[in-house]
Amino acid sequence: MSGYAKEPATPTEISTRDLPPSDQWSTTPVVPSPVCRLENFLGAERAARLLSYAISREPDFRAGTVLDPLSGQVSHKGRSSLVLPVTSSVLSRHLADCLPLVQEVLGHRAALTHTLTVLTAHGEGGHYGMHTDASRVRDVGTALSAVYYLHRRPRGFDGGQLRLYDTLLGDGGAQPAESYRTVEPEHDTIVFFPASAFHEVVPSTCPSGHFADHRFTLTTWISGAGAAEAAHGQSFGILPWMARAAEHTRPLTDVEHDHDGARPIALPPTVPATQLALPAARTSQERPHAL
């Protein structure tokens, strides 16, 4: 039986001796990166066929690269993964149909017209250090990144989680914070986040060493026409601040070709009949009557 009093408590003033007053407001905002996660994205049959396709293409995967934003040099620094550039009309259709919902959830307003996609595989020691996706898109402030996960079940790997870093605001600018949220690589699940978000893939282990037991993803970068269109559809909230923080990771000159060989393709128009959307709020007239 509880020893606490049963009567409602009376508010007690905290004295200035216990909480001294301050002459200056000096807190530092730390804002989480917006993220939208969708489960059962392709469905069991499509996901299984796509996984079989990824495994069958083992000889065609190559070591993933990174692009230094200052020197423009391509290297493998901070990254250990295998990549295969791909295109898919089915994936593009699914992306187009869910983007209105995703943009509503993320508070994103920019027009999106093109995608760039690679298949990736992470095995023993696979990882990707903290970075933004500025080297993949023309305007990092208006682009989105999407990571679709697929793997054998039960998993043949461990680790490989995605870390999305918060944004720290202070001194008139923004930078990645030390805190982050973690996204598990769940089969047939896709996660969307701003391309300006600082993120990393933590190291994975693959005890069997078999390629079929790797952590696979379809990683897609979704962008618009470029910086010029941002003026007509700029996003609000934390997104402009995140873009400022990512600015120094953007290549100083426009990159003509993706450093992993991916090729941009146009997004198809959204089909209203298959478009994903948030459920409309019920009005008082639509609410079911109590029996």
Secondary structure, 3 states (H helix, E strand, C coil): CCCCCCCCCCCCCCCCCCCCCCCCCCCCCEECCCCEEECCCCCHHHHHHHHHHHHHCHHHCEECCEECCCCCCEECCCEECEEEEECCHHHHHHHHHHHHHHHHHHCCCCCCCEEEEEEEEECCCCEEEEECCCCCCCCCCCCEEEEEEECCCCCCCEECCEEEEEEEEECCEEEEEEEEEEECCCCCEEEEEECCCCEEECCEECCCCCHHHCEEEEEEEEECCCHHHHHHHCCCCCHHHHHHHHHHHCCCCCCCCCCCCCCCEECCCCCCCCCCCCCCCCCCCCCCCCC
